Every structure is written in structure tokens, then in C-alpha cells.
Amino acid sequence: MRARLIPIDGGPPAELTKDLTLVGRDEACDLRIDHKSVSKRHCVLVKTDGLILVRDLGSTNGTRVNGQRVRRASLLPNDHLAVANFKYLVKFGEGAFDEAAEGSVVLAAPSADDSAIHEENAEKQLPATSRVNELPDVYDDAAE
């Protein structure tokens, strides 16, 4: 599955070429964001069939999906992902975007099916895992 993170504030898109992508400031990260607001190992993105899973790795400034701070979540086409203060539009699938010229990206218009898929998957829970540190999957913004 082809997947990209398109920076909302401009800049080149980040292609997710691996099934597991480590995002952070550290030089060993697959997707390196060299800014002090991004943790050394900020989050991990895992490509699966039809969606991308994101898991925050205890970052200081958090990971957000569609504006909601999360510990772990699923990403669907046209979702917004924020790594600290860096915001991206999530695109994946062969027909999700079209490259008009090198360095520029023309985004496909969202279809009515995208919102139906998002609502359907919103009901699904990620598989339970054993956790040493019980943290919520979604953080309450009022508690920050």
C-alpha cells in the first residue's frame, strides 16, 4: 500500500516506504523531523491492510489525530496527523493522490466513501495488548 504524509504548511511529502516507520528527531528515525518540539523517538506508524496505525512513544508534545491527542489510533485517508506542531494530511492507496510534477502534489477530492469508511472504522477497537503503563488511548484536552 502506498502511503504519504503531506505537510499542511507546505514542503515535500513524506513517503512511508516501510511497514513500520519510526518518527522523531533522532538520526536513526525513518522519518526525521529535526526540531526541538519533536521527541527523539516521537511515534511509530504501522501500515496494515486499509489503514495506518499510529502509536505515540511517550512524547513530550504529543501526537494528535484530527485534533485529538492520542496514545494510539488508526489513520484513514484524509485524516490529519500532528507530530508535536508539525501537521500532515494522510494519503494512501493508489488513487488517493496524483503527482502533477516533481515536488508538487495534486490531492484528489475526498469521496463520500471516505467518510463512510471512517465512521465504520471508528467503531472498531485496536486489539488489546498487555501494557505495563496503563495510559488512555485518547487524552482529555481539559486535563492538559
C-alpha positions in Angstrom: 0.0 0.0 0.0 1.4 3.4 -1.0 1.1 6.0 1.8 2.2 9.6 2.2 2.1 12.3 4.8 1.5 15.7 3.0 2.7 18.7 5.2 -0.2 21.1 5.6 2.2 24.0 5.9 3.9 23.1 2.6 7.1 21.2 1.9 7.8 17.9 0.3 5.6 14.9 1.1 7.0 12.1 3.2 6.6 8.7 1.6 6.0 5.8 4.1 8.0 3.1 2.3 8.4 0.7 5.3 5.7 -1.3 7.0 6.9 0.2 10.3 8.1 3.8 10.3 9.8 5.4 13.4 9.1 9.2 13.5 11.2 11.5 15.6 14.2 13.9 15.9 16.9 11.2 16.3 19.1 10.4 13.3 18.1 6.7 13.5 14.4 7.6 12.8 12.9 6.6 9.4 11.0 9.9 9.2 13.3 12.5 10.8 11.8 15.9 11.9 14.7 17.9 13.2 13.0 20.3 15.6 13.2 20.7 19.4 9.4 20.3 19.8 9.7 16.7 18.4 10.9 14.0 20.7 13.9 11.8 19.8 11.5 8.9 19.3 8.1 10.5 19.0 5.8 8.0 17.4 5.6 4.9 15.2 3.4 4.4 12.1 2.5 0.9 11.1 0.9 0.2 7.7 -1.7 -2.5 7.7 -4.5 -3.5 5.2 -6.6 -0.4 4.6 -5.3 1.8 7.4 -2.2 3.1 9.2 -1.8 2.6 13.0 -0.1 5.4 14.9 1.3 4.9 18.4 2.8 7.8 20.5 6.0 6.7 22.2 5.6 8.8 25.3 6.5 12.1 23.5 6.6 15.3 25.4 4.5 17.4 23.0 2.1 14.6 21.9 0.7 13.1 18.8 -2.8 14.2 17.5 -5.2 12.7 15.1 -7.9 15.1 13.8 -7.1 17.5 16.6 -7.4 14.9 19.4 -4.3 13.9 21.4 -3.9 10.2 21.2 -1.7 7.4 22.7 -2.7 5.1 19.8 -5.1 5.5 16.9 -5.9 4.4 13.4 -5.3 6.8 10.4 -7.6 6.7 7.4 -7.3 8.7 4.2 -7.7 12.5 4.6 -7.1 12.3 8.4 -4.9 15.0 10.0 -1.8 13.8 11.9 0.1 16.2 14.1 3.5 15.3 15.4 4.2 18.0 18.0 3.5 21.1 16.0 4.1 19.5 12.6 0.8 18.8 10.8 0.2 16.4 8.0 -2.6 15.2 5.8 -2.7 11.4 5.5 -3.0 10.0 2.0 -2.8 6.4 0.9 -4.0 4.0 -1.7 -3.1 4.1 -5.4 -5.8 6.6 -6.4 -5.6 8.9 -3.4 -3.2 11.4 -5.0 -1.7 12.2 -8.3 1.7 13.8 -8.9 1.4 16.5 -11.5 5.1 17.4 -11.4 8.1 16.5 -9.4 7.9 18.3 -6.0 4.3 19.2 -6.3 1.3 17.2 -5.3 -2.3 17.5 -6.5 -4.6 16.0 -3.9 -7.7 14.0 -5.1 -11.0 15.3 -3.9 -12.4 13.3 -1.0 -15.2 11.0 -1.9 -18.3 10.2 0.0 -16.9 6.7 0.6 -14.1 8.2 2.7 -16.4 9.5 5.4 -18.4 6.2 5.4 -15.2 4.2 5.9 -14.0 6.5 8.7 -17.3 6.1 10.6 -17.3 2.3 10.1 -13.7 2.0 11.4 -14.3 4.5 14.3 -16.4 1.8 15.9 -13.6 -0.8 15.8 -11.1 -1.0 18.7 -7.5 -1.9 18.3 -6.5 -5.3 19.6 -5.8 -5.4 23.3 -2.2 -5.5 24.3 -0.6 -6.1 27.7 0.6 -2.8 29.0 2.9 -2.1 31.8 1.9 1.5 32.0 -1.9 2.0 31.7 -2.4 5.1 29.7 -5.6 6.2 27.8 -5.7 5.9 24.0 -7.2 9.3 23.9 -6.3 12.2 26.2 -8.8 14.6 27.6 -7.7 18.1 26.4 -9.2 19.7 29.5 -6.7 17.8 31.7 -3.6 19.3 30.0 
